Amino acid sequence: MSEIGHGGKPIVERILDPGTAKEKIKGLKEIPVREQMAVEVIDIAYGFFSPLEGFMKKADVESVCKNMRLTDGTIWSIPIVFDLSDKEIADYGIKAGDSVLLTYQNAPIAIFEIEEIYDYNKQEMAKDVYGTTEEKHPGVKRTYRYKDKFLGGKITMVSRPIINEPFTPFFLTPLEMRKRIKEKGWIRTVAHQTRNVPHTGHEWLMKGSWLSAYGELPVEKMVVGVVVNAIIGEKRPGDYIDEAIVLCHDVLRKAGYFREDVHLTSISLWDMRYAGPREAVFHAALRANLGITHHMFGRDHAGVGTYYDPYDAHRIFDKFSEKDLNIKPVRVLEWWYCPVCAEVTYMGLCAHKDQIQNFSGTLIRSIIQDGVKPPRLIFRPEVFDLILECAEKYGQGDAFVTQKYLENRNPVFTFPKL
Amino acid sequence: MAETFPINVWINEERYAKLQAAGLADLCQEMLAGLKVLRVPTTAEQRDELLKRYPMAKFDSATTKSIELLPKAVKDQIFDLIVQKKKVDVIGEFLK
């Protein structure tokens, strides 16, 4: 029986077996791609981006930008595009109708059937997707960096990427994740989007949304799971290193803050666009493809600076019917520390608004950088200890991204030579 | 009074010992279930100048409204200035 993904379409892995791949790539022109494109090839081929079968053609890009839907009516909020410069197109001598072999770090990764080569006004794309044309918005900056032309067409991966340690056990494709969820006996699952090492504010966001999602279900055996889905992608200096993010989430379960039967840590590959509400919709589609039934959205989900109202990413879901998205948003307010309640508590419950103390991932980072161990009510000691371990093991002595880390880190994935 | 934007200088044992030795332990506030911190005020202009000088630093506009992630060496200098001047309002002098 097929697994139905976002948009009501079956999830189909677009991957050739090695024997067929070797035959099919013979004689194809090779086009090397940068990491973003390699990541998106993986996402398309495994079905993380289902129902997309390849990079978007112009009609889909336009429809996504203007209406937040693909031309077939499926909700989609962020253009997934492949770019090349005019010079590259001329140098490679490629045209619509050609099939080419995409390579990454000298290894073949996918056959790209180019159906259309087109241009698109990048300012218009930025305005529609990000609500601004300011280059200081990281998503806009990325849009402006796209080269002269976009190429649309289907992708078929020619070999499966090797996900390197320590990420290997956390990379679950949509089909694998669905299988894992069934094995665990979970009727509902709630996704926690993260790109941060967890403090107890995050922990309570997860616990609160788990309770919300649990609802009327029987409690003799736990039938709802929290699926932490860390976004692994382009890093900026000062971010936590990826290894610390993933392993520290996982240690919350290993140290017993979550039971074994209610928690799973996983990763998805994606360069954050910081598109606020539109990125929230994109995350919902991604996690729907993973077979997750609920998605937690907190304050300022995937936002940056002051471009979006903190709860725009909640309200955007008012625009869609249940038919549009087969994942339910769980809308949550802030968790904060209240010295009167003497606990981490919820904005929707605690009335000591004038006395509360907010804390954020940034604030915790600042505490750690000052050489101070935060109290366990705010930051679990097991997480703190693991951060230090990760700094030594993976970060050349630093738990935060440095130029040295970017230059020397073990890659998250590699493609085998055929 | 104009709005100020604090720099949180978190107090570890070494810093606390220095504050105690200088008789300044009372300058500390307690936050987040027992952490000691010096809340160093900055004006909007001082905040912008600090962020310009130290691009790694971040103004947490969304949650805490404070300046975070200043390099530890910079915070150490600010801390030393606080001990020397026996007050937390030292950023004007620091920026000179």
Interface residues (C-beta under 8 A of the other chain):
Chain A: P237 G238 R299 D300 G303 G305 T306 P310 E334 Y337 P339 A342 Q357 N358 F359 S360 T362 L363 R365 S366 I367 Q369 D370 G371 V372 P374 P375 L377 I378
Chain B: N8 V9 W10 I11 N12 E14 M31 L32 A33 G34 L35 M56 K58 D60 S61 A62 T63 T64 S66 E68 L69 L70 P71 K72 K75
